[in-house]
Amino acid sequence: MELKVGDKVRFLNEKGGGIVTRLLSTSMVHVAIEEGFEVPVMVTDLIKIDPDGAADRFFDRPVNVKVKTPGTIENAVDQKKKTQEEIKEEETFDPVSSLYRQSGAGLADGVYLIWEPQDQKWLITGNLDIFLVNNTEYEAIFSFLLEEENGHYAGVSYEVVPAYSKFHIETITREDLEAWSNGIVQVMFYAHEMTELLQPLHAHFKIKPSRFFKDTGYHEFKLTGSKAIILHLGDIASQRITAGDHYNKLNIDPAVKQKLDVITPTALIDKHRTGPREAEVDLHISALRTDYSTMPQNEILQYQVDYFISMLESAIAFNYRRVIFIHGIGNGILKSAIISKLKDYEHIELRKASFVHYGNGAIEIAIHTDNRV
């Protein structure tokens, strides 16, 4: 069955239906349902409804959903004249939408930044949507800033993203990539009742625009049901602190520590720091997660690769000069995958890690920050 944007569909195995708002692939589409949510659905789980056909009567009530297209407002059911207030209400774009959590089972609870091509068939052409993904049980209060040529930061967006939701930051063209590939995301986590304290997340991202023009740079992101360039900004696990204990161990007054955190934010790679501008990252899944026993092998590999990318990019952004990545021996798949990813980065030198310390189970990456543009 071939679907297009604007088609009216009915769920095959569930009650109700909606309007196709986006074609994710030949096998999956986004469907806007009358409750106000947009969800990814397999094409095989849908029945296309002809508005003039007999099948249309199986809808419980008319589905009145806006399909957003440039310069037009379309109502898939009710074509009667609308008041100005009704038109204004339909034109209001809600940047928040829910995640596809069932398919995203196994992904770490944390915050992600993704660049999603609007055309999922031709990933290296057309516009891209930038989303902040909050895959946590907390509300995420975020700010998004871009680094300018003069070293200053331009505030682009700030908002509250509900738990297990994504926020549409901006739609950009390929020509805008240079300006939208270097910046900072800051996040504070909030809930009405919290049994633990979470420190704010501060993540500096920097992506080479050339990555957006390679099919291999895009990966399926199950939380959104789409292919995108994905940056894992941080896990909830790494943000947990215990009130008082965190500061007592450092023997620093909490008020002073809070001030230091503001003026000297930490980087993701800092948790693996072994010396000035040096770090060691163990990519064994047992070192990254405690709940990996039920994860399929392909998800484990993807998690390890994503973690490698986030640590490498954090090291680049914060001017680290050397990082050891421990991949283990195994069958060599992880090592091959991370070496392949290095092709997307400039001013990176791959070296053999010390055989005395790591055997054949690690690689060393030298980052020539002085030459980086």
N, C-alpha and C positions, 0 to 999 in steps of 0.2 A: 504494500500500500504506500502510495506516494502522498506526502503531506506538504503543505505550504503554509507560510505565516498567514493567519486569519481564518484558517479552517476550524470549523466547529467539530469537536470530538466528544465521544462518550467513553468512559472507562469500561473495559471489558469485564474486569473482575470486581469492580467496586461501584458503588452508587454515585451518580453524578457525572459531570464532565466539565468542559471548559473550551478555551480558545488557544490555538497554537500561536505562541508569541516568538519563538526562535527555533531554528533548526540546528541542533547540536551536532548531529551526524546523521548518517543514513539510517541509524537504528534508534536514535533518541532525540526527543524534542522537549522544549519547555512548554508547559501548558499553564495558562492563567485560569484559576478556578474562582468561583463566585465568592469564596470566603476572603479573597484579596491576596492569596498567595500564588507564587509562580513556582512550579515544581517540575523537575526533569522526569520524563516518563518514557519507557520503552515504546516504540512504535507498535510492537506486537501486542501491547496491552491496551491499544486504543481502537475505537471504531469511528471512522469518519462519518459525519452526519450531513446529509443533504438537507438544507433548511426547507426545501420544498417537498421532501420525501416523507414516507410514512414513518421512518425511524426517528424523526425529530420529535414525535409525540412522547417518546420514552423519557425525555428530560422531565424532571420533577417540576421545574419552573424555568422561565427564560433566564439564560445566562447573559448578563450584561457586563461585558468585559472590554476594557479599552485595549486596542492593539496600537502600539506607538510606532508611527512611521513619520518620517520627516515632513513637516508642514501639513499633516492631515490628522483628523480625529475620526476613527471609525468605530461604529457600534455594531457588533456582529448580529444583533437581534433587533433592537429597537431603532428604527430609522426616522422616527418622528422628530419634529423640530424641538430643539432644546433651548432653554433659557440661557442667558449669559452666565448665570451662576452655575448651572449644570455643566456648561462647556468648560468654565474655569476649573471646576472641581475635577473633571476628567483629564484636563491638561496637567494637573498636578502630578509630578513624578515622584513616587516613593522610592528613595535610594536603598531602602532596607528590604531584604528578602531572606527567607529561611534557608538553612542548609539542607542538603540531602543526606541526612545523618545515617540512614540505614545503609546506604552504599559506602559511607565514609567510616564505617566501623573499623577500628584498628588504627586509625590515624591519631597521632598524639593530640591531646587537649592543649591547645595553644593558639597563637595568633599567626596568620599567614598574610602575605601580600602577593597578589597575583595580577598578571597582565593577561587578559583573556581576549583572543581574537574574536571579533564578532562573526566572521566567516570561519566556521569550524572545519570547512572542507579545504580552504586555502589559508593555512595558518600564517604564511609569511607575507600576506597582502591584506589591505584593508585596515579599518580602524580597530583599536583595542580598548577594552573596558578595564579600568583599574579598580580592583576591589580590595578592601580590608576584610579578612575573614576571621571572625571571632568564634573559634571552635572550643569554647569554654562554657561553664555553667554560670559565669559572672557577666555582668554588664561591663563592656569595655569602653572607657572614656579615652578617646584617642586624639592626637594631633598629628598632622601630616605636613612635613615641611620639605621643600626642595632647596638644594644647595645652589647658590648663584656663583657666577664667575669671580666675584669679588670676595668670596669666602663667607658672605652673609647667607642667612636662610630666609626663604620666603614662605610664610604660612599659606597653605593651600586649603586645608580643610580641618575641621574639628567637630566631633559629634559623639554621641553615645550609641554604641552598637549593642543591641540586645544579645542575650546568650544564644549561642548556636545560630548566628545570623551573619550575613555579609552586608557590607556597605559599599555602594557604588561611589567611588571618589571622583572619577572623571572618565570621559571618553576622549581619547587622543588619536591623532593621525600618526603615521609612520614618521612624518617629518618632525613631529614633536618629541620623538624618543630621546634625543640627546638631553633635552631639558627635564625629562621625567624619569631618568634612570639613576639619579644620585640625590639622596636625601636622608631624612631621619623620620622614624615613626616612634612616638612615645605613647604608652598606654598605661592607664590606671584601671584596676579591677575593683568592682563594687558589687555588693549584694546586701539585701536588707538584713540578713543574718549571716555572719561569717565566723566559722569555727577556727579559722587560721588567718594569719596576715599574709598579704602578698605585696612584695615590693614592686614598684613601677617598672615597666619594661621600657628599655631604651635601645633601639636598634638602628644602626646606620647602614643603609643599603647603597650599593653601587653596582650597576650592571653595565657591561659593555653593550652598546646598541646593536652590535653585530650579531648578538645571540638571537635577536628577534627575527632575523632573516635566515634562520636555519631550522628546518623541521625538527631536528634532533633536540632543539632547545625546549620544545613543548612536551609536557607530560599530562596524562590524564589525571585530573584532580577530582576524586570521587565525591568530595563534599559539595561540589557545584555541578557535577555531571558534565564537565567540559575539559578541553585541553587548554593548558595555559603555561606560562612561565611562572614558576612558583618559588617564592622565598619564604622559608620558615623562620619567622622573626623570633620565636621563643616559645618554650613549653611552660605550662603552669607549674610543673614540678620544679623547675629551676627558679621560680619566683617566690616559692614558699619560704616564709621565715617564722620563727617562734618569737613572740613578743618578749623583749628583754634579753633572751639568750643570745640572739644574733649579735647584739652589741656588747654583751658582757664578755663573750669569747674574744672580741677584738679589744676589749678594755678601753672602749671609746664611749664618751658620753653620748646618749642617743640624740640629743639636740644637735651636737656637733656633727655626728655622723650623718644626720639628715641634711645638714647644710652641705657637707662634702659630697653627698650623693647628687645634689642639685648642680653643683658647679663642676664636678668631675664625674660625669656619667660613665658607667661601665659598658663594655662591649660583650657580646655573646662569647667571643673567643677567650675573654679574660678568665672564665672558669677553668680553662685548660692551661693557663699561663704557667710556664716553668722557669722563666727568667725574663730579663728585659727584652721585649719585642719577640719573644719565643714562646711556643706552646707545643703541647703533645696531646693529640686527640685519639682516644681509643674508639674505633668504629665497631668493635664487637657489639652485637645487639644486646648482650647481657650487661654491657657497660652503659648502654644508652637507655634501656627500659627494663622494668621489672615484670611487665605484663606481656612478654613476648611469646609465651609458650603456646598461645592459640593462634598466633599470626601465621599465615601461609608464607612460604619461602619467598615468593615474589614481592609480597608486602614488606618483608624484612629487608630485602635488598633495596627496595625503593626508599624505605625509611633511612637506611644507612647512607645511600647516595645523597638524599636530600639534606641529611645532617652534615655530610661532608661539604656540600655546596654552601650551606649557611655559615659553617665555620670558616671556610676559605674566604668567602666574601667579607665576613666580619674582620678577618685578619688583614685583608687588603685595605679595607676602609679605615682601620685603626693603625695602619702603618707597621704591622708586624713584619719581621724580616725572615723568619724561619718557623715552619710548622711541621712536626712529625705526625703522620697519620698511620696508625696501626690498623692494618686490615686483616691480619692473620694470614695463615697459609691456605688452608682449605683447598677449594678447586680453582682459585684464581679469578672467579667471576667478579667479586667486589673490586679487586685490584684493577682489573681491566676496565670496569665501569668508571672508576674515579679517574684513571689515566685518560680515558676518552673525554671526560668532561673538561680536562685541562686545556683542550684545544680551543675552548671558548674564551680563554683568558690570555691577555698579553702580559709581558714582563714577568712571566712565571718560569722558573727553572726546576725541572724534575731531577732529583738526585737520589742515589741509593742511601738509605738510612744505615746507621752503624750496624754491621753484622754482629758485632760483639754483644750489643744491647738488644737487638730485635731479630736477629737471624734474617730470614727472608720474608718476615711478616710485616714490614713497614716501609713507607716511602718518606722521603724528605722533600719538602717544597720550599724553595727559596723565592722570596718575593722582593723584586727589585723596585722598591717604592720610590727611589730617587728618580727613576726614569718613567714612572707611571704618569699617564696623562688622564 
